């Protein structure tokens, strides 16, 4: 894989960050697995410096941890953190949905309409679980971006990443993955319509249902 410095104007460090983060969140890099910055740099087709910058950011995101003289490792997935993560998301996800309904630009609302069409066409038998989960993450990030508050966006992305890692850990025991994804269509439609109260209500229901379903299989 060779890095493309022109992708969306992102720096090499940004590209490295997004690629490694995706692997960590989706558990392609398993919890506790060591990372070798030299091997990663060679695989990504870039120097060690942008990879090391990415690793620093991922430590801040609590996805990596470094120990002196031992190296850098993917953090463990602690199921006991589910309640603490839900405490934060249950407050902030409705705020983001409300702000998105109020602040989304016409261009973003049009983008949401296209995503709604994609959600309504989801067929779990035709999509790999990992692709469905990436679709789920992309919907959340679209809402966070639409809210127009970069600080809120940053916090919610961080906690959505942690939630997704827990989800990946138990996904084989969770039924109805496509249904969980498709329910985003109603949330996005409320945002497109500018219905802030409805958007907040649906966002809270979504994260609450997620926490409840996870607990059923623990």
C-alpha positions in Angstrom: 0.0 0.0 0.0 1.5 3.3 -1.0 0.4 6.6 0.6 -1.1 9.2 -1.7 -0.1 12.7 -0.4 -2.8 14.2 -2.5 -5.8 12.4 -0.9 -8.2 15.2 0.1 -5.2 17.4 0.8 -4.3 15.3 3.9 -0.7 15.2 5.2 1.1 11.9 5.3 0.7 11.9 9.1 -3.1 12.3 8.7 -3.2 9.5 6.2 -1.2 7.2 8.6 -3.4 8.2 11.5 -6.6 7.4 9.6 -5.3 4.1 8.3 -3.9 2.8 11.6 -6.9 4.1 13.6 -9.3 2.2 11.3 -7.3 -1.0 12.0 -7.3 -0.4 15.7 -11.0 0.4 15.9 -12.1 -2.5 13.8 -9.7 -4.8 15.8 -7.7 -5.7 12.7 -4.9 -4.9 15.0 -5.8 -7.0 18.0 -5.9 -5.6 21.6 -2.5 -6.0 23.2 -0.7 -6.5 19.8 2.6 -4.6 19.5 3.2 -2.0 16.7 6.4 -1.6 14.9 6.7 1.9 13.4 9.3 0.8 10.8 7.1 -2.0 9.5 4.1 0.2 9.4 6.0 2.9 7.5 7.2 0.4 4.9 3.7 -1.0 4.5 2.1 2.5 4.1 4.8 3.7 1.7 6.1 6.6 3.9 8.8 7.5 6.3 8.8 6.8 10.0 8.2 10.4 11.0 4.5 10.6 9.9 3.8 7.2 11.4 5.3 8.3 14.7 3.2 11.4 14.6 0.1 9.3 14.0 1.1 7.0 16.9 1.3 10.0 19.3 -2.3 11.0 18.3 -3.6 7.5 18.7 -2.1 7.4 22.2 -4.2 10.5 23.0 -7.2 8.7 21.6 -6.6 5.8 24.1 -6.2 3.4 21.2 -2.4 2.9 21.7 -0.2 2.8 24.8 3.6 3.1 24.9 5.8 1.7 27.6 9.5 2.7 28.1 11.9 0.0 26.8 8.9 -2.3 25.9 7.3 -0.6 22.9 3.9 0.5 21.7 0.8 -1.7 21.9 -2.9 -1.6 21.0 -4.9 -0.9 24.1 -7.1 -3.6 25.6 -10.9 -3.4 25.1 -12.4 -3.1 28.6 -16.0 -4.1 28.6 -16.4 -2.6 32.0 -16.0 0.9 30.3 -19.3 0.5 28.5 -21.4 2.2 31.1 -18.9 5.1 31.4 -18.8 5.6 27.6 -22.6 5.4 27.5 -22.9 8.1 30.2 -21.0 10.5 27.9 -22.6 9.5 24.6 -26.1 9.6 26.0 -25.6 13.3 26.7 -23.5 14.4 23.7 -25.0 12.4 20.8 -28.5 14.1 21.2 -26.7 17.5 21.4 -24.8 16.7 18.1 -28.0 15.6 16.4 -29.9 18.7 17.5 -27.1 21.0 16.4 -26.9 19.2 13.1 -30.6 19.7 12.5 -30.1 23.4 13.3 -26.8 24.0 11.6 -26.3 21.6 8.7 -25.5 23.4 5.4 -27.7 22.7 2.3 -24.7 20.7 0.9 -24.5 18.5 3.9 -28.3 17.9 4.0 -28.0 16.8 0.3 -25.1 14.5 1.3 -27.4 13.0 4.0 -30.1 12.4 1.5 -27.7 10.2 -0.5 -26.7 8.4 2.6 -30.3 7.7 3.5 -30.8 6.1 0.1 -27.7 3.9 0.8 -29.0 2.9 4.3 -32.4 1.9 3.0 -30.7 -0.3 0.4 -28.6 -2.2 2.9 -28.8 -5.9 2.6 -26.9 -7.7 5.4 -26.4 -10.8 3.3 -24.6 -8.7 0.6 -22.4 -6.7 2.9 -19.6 -7.9 5.2 -20.1 -7.0 8.8 -17.0 -4.9 8.8 -18.4 -2.8 5.9 -21.7 -2.3 7.7 -19.8 -1.1 10.8 -17.8 1.3 8.7 -21.0 2.6 7.3 -22.3 3.1 10.8 -19.2 5.0 11.8 -19.4 7.2 8.6 -23.0 8.1 9.5 -22.0 9.2 13.0 -19.1 11.2 11.6 -21.4 12.9 9.1 -23.7 14.0 12.0 -20.8 15.2 14.1 -19.5 17.3 11.2 -22.9 18.7 10.5 -23.2 19.9 14.0 -20.6 22.6 13.3 -18.8 22.3 16.6 -15.2 20.9 16.1 -14.7 20.4 19.8 -17.9 18.3 20.1 -17.0 16.5 16.9 -13.5 15.5 18.3 -14.9 14.2 21.6 -17.7 12.2 20.0 -15.4 10.6 17.4 -13.1 9.5 20.2 -15.9 7.8 22.2 -17.6 6.4 19.1 -14.2 4.7 18.3 -14.1 3.1 21.8 -17.8 2.0 21.5 -17.1 0.4 18.1 -14.1 -1.6 19.5 -16.5 -3.0 22.2 -19.0 -3.8 19.4 -16.4 -5.6 17.3 -15.4 -7.7 20.3 -18.9 -9.2 20.6 -20.3 -8.8 17.1 -20.6 -12.5 16.4 -23.1 -12.8 19.2 -25.2 -9.8 18.2 -28.2 -10.4 15.9 -29.7 -7.8 13.5 -26.6 -5.8 12.7 -28.2 -4.3 9.5 -31.3 -3.2 11.5 -29.1 -1.2 13.9 -27.5 0.5 10.9 -30.7 1.1 8.9 -32.3 2.9 11.8 -29.9 5.8 11.1 -32.1 6.7 8.1 -34.8 8.1 10.3 -32.3 10.1 12.3 -30.7 11.6 9.2 -34.1 12.4 7.8 -35.0 14.3 10.9 -31.8 16.3 10.5 -32.5 17.0 6.8 -36.0 18.2 7.8 -34.5 20.5 10.5 -36.5 18.7 13.2 -34.1 19.2 16.1 -36.3 17.6 18.8 -36.9 14.5 16.8 -33.2 14.2 15.8 -32.2 14.4 19.5 -34.8 11.9 20.5 -33.7 9.4 17.9 -30.0 9.9 18.7 -30.6 9.1 22.3 -32.7 6.0 21.4 -29.9 4.8 19.1 -27.1 4.9 21.7 -29.4 3.5 24.4 -30.4 0.5 22.2 -26.7 -0.1 21.4 -25.8 -0.2 25.1 -28.7 -2.5 25.9 -27.9 -4.9 23.1 -24.3 -5.2 24.1 -25.2 -5.9 27.7 -27.5 -8.8 26.6 -24.5 -10.7 25.3 -22.0 -9.9 28.1 
